[in-house]
Amino acid sequence: MSPPVKSLRISEQQIPGLQESDADENDTRGLPDACVFTDEGWVVVFECKAQAHVSASQLRRRRKTAIRHGFESPLVVVIAVDEAAGTAPDGAIAVTWRDVYRWFSKRSHEPWARELVQYMQTFERKMLAKDYEIRGTITVFDGLRFDDDHAYTYREGKRLIRPLGDQLQARKDLHKIGVDPKGKRRPAITGRWTEGVWDFLPLDVARDARQFTSYPHLTMYLDPSRAVAAVTVPNASASRHEVMTTRLLKSFHTARCGWSLGISSASQLRNSSRPCPRSKVSAVECFTPANRR
């Protein structure tokens, strides 16, 4: 049974109820990132991982430390980038930062939830702006929400293109046309010659390729004026993979470009974004030669 909200207390980087100077050497090696607790012995211990992998032994240490200080049945919650199936020991549960982001996003009409959502977006933008090859994402793709009050920026484009790719790469309808659900994409979104950002979805047949440009692939592109879903056919691969390319183009034509945003028509795009003039929303099929840098 959860305790009354009024009885809850919060601590950061210390044993609940203890000053840091009172902790012994064993305790300092097991300090939790945060705790929510009561004076009656109820506690939830939080372990937060931005990039490091989850360690079951570390979670056990956190729990033992809490028990040693009088909390009989502590619950340890680990928040990490990775799914942690099979990692969490008894008395611990694992969630991802994306789960946290989704939960708070659904409540972002409240100031307290909106503040965390905006903080997570800003944190991820700053990490990507430094061109760190960070593993995974802490936010999720929740639509292209650019309008006059929320202008597109290069940093926001870099943030969105990664979770957009994660969401698309997991789609079963794209697996049917050859997208590799575990294929490697761009490790870092770099380059500032334009305001646009791009990433790609590799195909199963390209899994052992040294360079992704050796095979056709699907491309996502964002800039201030448009969102593009494309079949990219590198010049070097066009003749060698003609049959595969033709099949891929036919599948893509059938989808009518809508798959890139999780929609099948321009009218659904209007409903999935913030309000904008109808004249600005369209889905257009075209073939465009391009040099990619």
FENCOR-V747750 format. One record per helix or strand. SS is the DSSP state (H for helix, E for strand). FROM is the first residue (numbers start at 1). TO is the last residue. If there is no record, write none. Layout:
ss=SS from=FROM to=TO
ss=SS from=FROM to=TO
//
This chain:
ss=H from=5 to=7
ss=E from=9 to=12
ss=H from=20 to=22
ss=H from=25 to=28
ss=E from=34 to=37
ss=E from=43 to=48
ss=H from=56 to=68
ss=E from=75 to=80
ss=E from=92 to=96
ss=H from=97 to=105
ss=H from=111 to=129
ss=H from=154 to=169
ss=H from=172 to=175
ss=E from=179 to=179
ss=E from=197 to=201
ss=E from=203 to=203
ss=H from=204 to=206
ss=H from=212 to=214
ss=E from=217 to=223
ss=E from=226 to=232
ss=H from=235 to=237
ss=H from=242 to=255
ss=H from=258 to=261
ss=H from=266 to=272
ss=H from=278 to=280
//
